[in-house]
C-alpha cells in the first residue's frame, strides 16, 4: 500500500494492488481478464469486478482473487 501512495502522489491516475500475496497463476488469470474487460468497458472498477467474477469460476478460493483492489480514478 505504501508504494501505491507514492505512485498516486507522483501522478499515476490509478493502480491495482494486492492486499496480500497471491499465487502467480490466479494473478495472471485475473489480470489478463481485467485487461480484456477494460477494453470493453473504460471503467476500471467495473472491469476489475467483472474480472474477479470470471476468475471466481476457475479459482474458487477467495485468497486467489479477493486481494485485488483499485486505488485512484476508475476511468
C-alpha positions as CSV (number, residue, x, y, z in Angstrom):
1,X,0.0,0.0,0.0
2,X,2.9,2.4,0.6
3,X,4.2,2.1,-2.9
4,X,0.7,2.9,-4.3
5,X,0.5,6.1,-2.3
6,X,3.9,7.1,-3.7
7,X,2.7,6.4,-7.3
8,X,-0.6,8.3,-6.8
9,X,1.4,11.2,-5.4
10,X,3.7,11.1,-8.5
11,X,0.7,11.5,-10.8
12,X,-0.4,7.9,-11.7
13,X,-4.2,8.2,-12.0
14,X,-4.9,4.7,-10.7
15,X,-3.2,1.4,-9.7
16,X,-4.4,-2.1,-9.0
17,X,-2.8,-3.5,-5.8
18,X,-2.9,-6.8,-4.0
19,X,-3.6,-6.7,-0.3
20,X,-1.8,-10.0,0.3
21,X,0.4,-12.4,-1.6
22,X,-1.5,-14.3,-4.3
23,X,-0.1,-17.2,-6.3
24,X,1.1,-16.4,-9.9
25,X,-1.5,-18.5,-11.8
26,X,-4.6,-16.8,-10.4
27,X,-3.0,-13.4,-10.6
28,X,-2.1,-13.9,-14.2
29,X,-5.6,-15.2,-15.0
30,X,-7.3,-12.2,-13.2
31,X,-5.0,-9.5,-14.8
32,X,-5.4,-11.0,-18.3
33,X,-9.2,-10.9,-17.8
34,X,-9.0,-7.4,-16.3
35,X,-7.4,-6.1,-19.5
36,X,-9.9,-7.9,-21.6
37,X,-12.8,-6.4,-19.7
38,X,-11.2,-2.9,-19.7
39,X,-11.1,-3.0,-23.5
40,X,-14.8,-3.4,-23.5
41,X,-15.6,-1.0,-20.6
42,X,-13.4,2.1,-19.8
43,X,-14.5,2.0,-16.1
44,X,-11.5,0.2,-14.4
45,X,-13.5,-0.6,-11.3
46,X,-16.2,-2.3,-13.3
47,X,-13.6,-4.1,-15.4
48,X,-11.9,-5.4,-12.2
49,X,-15.2,-6.5,-10.8
50,X,-16.1,-8.4,-13.9
51,X,-12.6,-10.0,-14.0
52,X,-13.0,-11.1,-10.4
53,X,-16.4,-12.6,-11.1
54,X,-14.9,-14.5,-14.1
55,X,-11.8,-15.6,-12.1
56,X,-14.0,-16.9,-9.3
57,X,-15.3,-19.6,-11.6
58,X,-11.9,-21.2,-12.1
59,X,-10.3,-20.2,-8.8
60,X,-12.9,-20.6,-6.2
61,X,-10.8,-19.8,-3.1
62,X,-11.2,-16.1,-2.3
63,X,-7.5,-15.9,-1.4
64,X,-6.8,-16.2,-5.1
65,X,-8.8,-13.2,-6.3
66,X,-10.2,-11.1,-3.4
67,X,-6.9,-9.4,-2.6
68,X,-7.0,-7.1,-5.6
69,X,-8.4,-3.5,-5.3
70,X,-8.3,-0.4,-7.5
71,X,-6.8,2.7,-5.9
72,X,-7.4,6.1,-7.6
73,X,-9.5,7.1,-10.6
74,X,-11.8,4.4,-12.1
75,X,-11.8,6.0,-15.6
